Amino acid sequence: MKYGKKLASLLLAAAIAVPMTLASIYADESSDKELKASIPFTKTDEAGNKLAGATVEFYKETQFLFKATTRDDGKLNPSDAPKYINEKGELMLKNGDYSYREVKSPSNYMLNTDINKFYVIGDVADSINLENKKIPEGKGQIIIKAIDKKNRNGLEGAEIEIYSKKNGTKNDIVATLNTDSNGNVISSFSQGVADSGIEPVGSGIAINPGTYYIKENKAPQGYYLADKELKIVVNKASQSTVTIEHKLNDGKKPNPQARETGVKIKGINITTNKPMPGLEVAIYMYDNNGKLVEKEIFIGKTGSDGYISSSSLGSNLLSKGVVTLNPGKYVAKLHKLKDAKNHEFTVVKDKVTPLELKTKTISTGLKPGAKKSSPLTKSKRATLAKTGSKNTRALSVLGLGIVAAGVFLVRKK
């Protein structure tokens, strides 16, 4: 009887467990067979030519899914991730939030550093085209990234200086860069005096081959300053990468306050000694050989207080009229004004150089307060056409007299 009871208990347990196990298996199969969107993915250059050899990583929200390399037709290779890529090279993804980034570019092309997001909703998503730009002839790409040392996430707000060295000492500033929300340097930047051929190309930065040095001037908010000097060697037609790691600031050792470096220009009317609005001011720099470069690096216009309040060239205008510049020698003068006087000034690190531009004439060549002529204001004596505006009082009296005489005659009749 004892054995019979044990056997019955085992059979009962099996009767319960087997259906549950089968249900779990079928549920997994059903989940795996959930509808997926077919998303065309193509890798091209600016002209639309298909590119092979790019490696792209894909994420669902923040979780890494897979990486794949593009074929000659610009499509993803299915053998790299058969669960997520079909034979056509299309992505096969369920509903959700996704992102992708390029980690290796095709040969002779700039690495696309953007992190791109896309969504699959109702098993539908837009097709994806990831574009690369060619590395400019004779140059290489420099990639700088600021990250959290622990979680490896990109950090926004780091200010980074690139410079060259001569005989082992710091020589000329190449550029001052800032990082975006992904920790990548922004392709618009304040250029220094060093002749490095640095230029923005797509989302990246190209530069002449050579040895450069990188140092952080300002840390991302909430992090310690990573002020260690880093060396980077840039080669022709290739990428060179520097990653700046940051530790969270626990408050025990506050970061030093960032100081502005640049010039604060004020336009002044030499006759009245009052602020001069509307002055268009251009700034020029000296090169490594002490020669003035004729091309403007900044053009701005003075506001009502006489200080520069807007710019049409250069993204280095700070608040309160300060134009941020790297240390060095510069010239400021009125823009597009013949024989405009050169105002030389020097910028020192962590200081703002004050500069006054005293003039009688604004940069358009007009006197202060003068207005351009218009059809209605061709001269000081302009009047409304043929209105008889002179002696209008006498004419009015005469008119009233004629009317009164007419009324008298009518009544008499």
MOWOBEL-V634300 format. One record per run of one state. SS is the DSSP state (helix for helix, strand for strand, loop for the rest). FROM is the first residue (numbers start at 1). TO is the last residue. If there is no record, write none. Layout:
ss=SS from=FROM to=TO
ss=SS from=FROM to=TO
This chain:
ss=loop from=1 to=1
ss=helix from=2 to=32
ss=loop from=33 to=36
ss=strand from=37 to=39
ss=loop from=40 to=40
ss=strand from=41 to=45
ss=loop from=46 to=49
ss=strand from=50 to=50
ss=loop from=51 to=54
ss=strand from=55 to=60
ss=loop from=61 to=62
ss=strand from=63 to=70
ss=loop from=71 to=75
ss=strand from=76 to=76
ss=loop from=77 to=77
ss=helix from=78 to=80
ss=loop from=81 to=84
ss=strand from=85 to=85
ss=loop from=86 to=90
ss=strand from=91 to=93
ss=loop from=94 to=95
ss=strand from=96 to=104
ss=loop from=105 to=108
ss=strand from=109 to=109
ss=loop from=110 to=114
ss=strand from=115 to=121
ss=loop from=122 to=123
ss=strand from=124 to=124
ss=loop from=125 to=127
ss=strand from=128 to=132
ss=loop from=133 to=133
ss=strand from=134 to=134
ss=loop from=135 to=138
ss=strand from=139 to=148
ss=loop from=149 to=153
ss=strand from=154 to=154
ss=loop from=155 to=158
ss=strand from=159 to=166
ss=loop from=167 to=168
ss=strand from=169 to=179
ss=loop from=180 to=183
ss=strand from=184 to=185
ss=loop from=186 to=189
ss=strand from=190 to=191
ss=loop from=192 to=198
ss=strand from=199 to=201
ss=loop from=202 to=203
ss=strand from=204 to=208
ss=loop from=209 to=209
ss=strand from=210 to=218
ss=loop from=219 to=222
ss=strand from=223 to=223
ss=loop from=224 to=229
ss=strand from=230 to=234
ss=loop from=235 to=238
ss=strand from=239 to=246
ss=loop from=247 to=247
ss=strand from=248 to=248
ss=loop from=249 to=261
ss=strand from=262 to=269
ss=loop from=270 to=274
ss=strand from=275 to=275
ss=loop from=276 to=279
ss=strand from=280 to=286
ss=loop from=287 to=291
ss=strand from=292 to=292
ss=loop from=293 to=297
ss=strand from=298 to=302
ss=loop from=303 to=306
ss=strand from=307 to=313
ss=loop from=314 to=316
ss=strand from=317 to=317
ss=loop from=318 to=318
ss=helix from=319 to=321
ss=strand from=322 to=324
ss=loop from=325 to=327
ss=strand from=328 to=334
ss=loop from=335 to=342
ss=strand from=343 to=347
ss=loop from=348 to=351
ss=strand from=352 to=359
ss=loop from=360 to=360
ss=strand from=361 to=361
ss=loop from=362 to=366
ss=strand from=367 to=367
ss=loop from=368 to=391
ss=helix from=392 to=412
ss=loop from=413 to=413
